[in-house]
Amino acid sequence: MKISVFGLGYVGTVSVGCLAAEGHRVVGVDVNTDKVATLNSGTAPIVEPEIGDLISKSHKLGLLNATTSSVEGIAQTDISFLCVGTPSHNNGSLDLTYLKRVCEDIGAALAQKRTPHTLVFRSTTLPGTTEDVAVPILEKHSGKKVGEGFFVCYNPEFLREGTAVKDYYHPPKIVIGERKQGEGDVLAQIYGGIEAPFVRTSIRAAEMVKYSDNAFHALKVAFGNEIGILCKKLEIDSHEVMDIFCKDTKLNLSKVYLKPGFAFGGSCLPKDLRALSYQAKRHDVETPVLNAIMASNNAHVRGVINKILELGKKRVGFLGMTFKPDTDDLRESPLVEVIETLLGKGFSIKIYDKNVMISRLIGANKRFIEEHIPHLSSLLTDRIDEVVQSSQVVIVGYASPDFLPALKTMSADQLIIDLARIEGRDSLTAAYDGICW
Ligand SMILES: NC(=O)c1ccc[n+]([C@@H]2O[C@H](COP(=O)([O-])OP(=O)(O)OC[C@H]3O[C@@H](n4cnc5c(N)ncnc54)[C@H](O)[C@@H]3O)[C@@H](O)[C@H]2O)c1
């Protein structure tokens, strides 16, 4: 295939080297004349293991060259990878100067081209940038329409400097964001020989994946360091602790707890986080990440309360009251907090929670209910149909197969606020609002 790579920095140079090593004919394009001259001499313009050899071999085979001319880059190829920098402004916002400029250059070059061309955005950009910023510039300067005269995909780059070539051949995943199914086929072909989980999705989701990944990686580093510094103060070997932590691939290093939904609660997580933060404070250790977790959780609970308050509808039903299904434990349930706040503001509340109903009569929680939440106990009913029929708004607190048949009986003038992303939500007649989706 004939491929041009715009931007010969870390990402672009690695793409040039690896694509040419795979046998593609590659043209590197950069505004920096030194980088262009370096590549044209068969040398890599960046320091990175293995890349020098790949570039020198492909250069000798006549598989790669570089130019400062976007017109040449576009005219000589069928597909272009866009790898220009997207640095931060001083206020943290994304500087799109280079991206906009390269789109203007490429747009003008596309205007002179007869055959269709695919543009693959690899620079890290916030969701919406490709479709709302880059595409309009390309259309304006090319005089062509996206999806007709040219095609765009978003393909986030997951390489790490220092192991970039290895990461190219063994990526954690390959993600292709496309406007319409099929538009990314050419890219899928290019990556055909690489074994990795392969995902095709929307352009916006592909853009967001890159930010979720990097935010999580940064969070992991900060978390590990806070545990480490606290361990040092407590004279515990932090690496031993984290080695044990990492052995747990069921709850720690796993999918568990990562799906967006409602706040955490219960008798352990809030209590243990508070104790750990307090211990850190006692030892003069700063743990802003650990301290921020409860604040984030509380903000999430407030978000749900505000959402309900803003509706101005006073009859609210709750399906679920505990912090998760299949328990009667009400300690630190965020749903209890939501219910208590609404009650304080004069809302009329009805609650269905099978486990709490049983527990109120016989369970270990009977005393807790009688002593701590007698005012909520009286709002409980064992008739789910009564809750859904008499409420203007129904809050689904957790996922339970019991709920769907009752929710399906609700009418279009009622609203369901789903905190649990229940199965079968597409079959509902009532208005529907998912908390994080
Ligand atoms: N460096 C990494 O490890 C890494 C990893 C994944 C993703 N990314 C993302 O990839 C993008 C590129 O990162 P980088 O580190 O390779 O950047 P870089 O700053 O090293 O290189 C960018 C290159 O783009 C060139 N350029 C600027 N305007 C141009 C134009 N109009 N036409 C042609 N070339 C132009 C610059 O001269 C420079 O050589 C960024 O969005 C970054 O966030 C970087």
The ligand as a Gaussian input file, in Angstrom:
#p B3LYP/6-31G(d) Opt

LIG

0 1
 N        4.835000      10.401000      22.124000
 C        4.091000       9.405000      22.535000
 O        4.508000       8.501000      23.267000
 C        2.653000       9.323000      22.107000
 C        1.938000       8.133000      22.306000
 C        0.621000       8.061000      21.878000
 C        0.006000       9.163000      21.306000
 N        0.717000      10.332000      21.154000
 C        0.042000      11.453000      20.509000
 O        0.474000      11.481000      19.146000
 C        0.612000      12.831000      18.691000
 C        2.020000      13.079000      18.229000
 O        2.892000      12.931000      19.320000
 P        4.479000      12.989000      19.138000
 O        5.055000      12.758000      20.487000
 O        4.873000      12.100000      18.023000
 O        4.647000      14.536000      18.709000
 P        5.985000      15.320000      18.315000
 O        5.850000      16.688000      18.852000
 O        7.190000      14.499000      18.682000
 O        5.929000      15.361000      16.717000
 C        4.979000      16.087000      16.007000
 C        5.545000      16.391000      14.617000
 O        4.542000      17.000000      13.844000
 C        5.182000      17.917000      12.981000
 N        4.217000      18.871000      12.409000
 C        3.607000      19.930000      12.999000
 N        2.807000      20.558000      12.121000
 C        2.877000      19.866000      10.961000
 C        2.270000      20.018000       9.689000
 N        1.407000      21.017000       9.405000
 N        2.576000      19.133000       8.712000
 C        3.438000      18.121000       8.955000
 N        4.070000      17.941000      10.142000
 C        3.769000      18.796000      11.137000
 C        6.225000      18.570000      13.877000
 O        7.235000      19.242000      13.141000
 C        6.761000      17.344000      14.621000
 O        7.846000      16.744000      13.963000
 C        0.165000      13.707000      19.861000
 O       -1.199000      13.996000      19.722000
 C        0.393000      12.831000      21.077000
 O       -0.447000      13.186000      22.146000
 C        2.023000      10.422000      21.531000

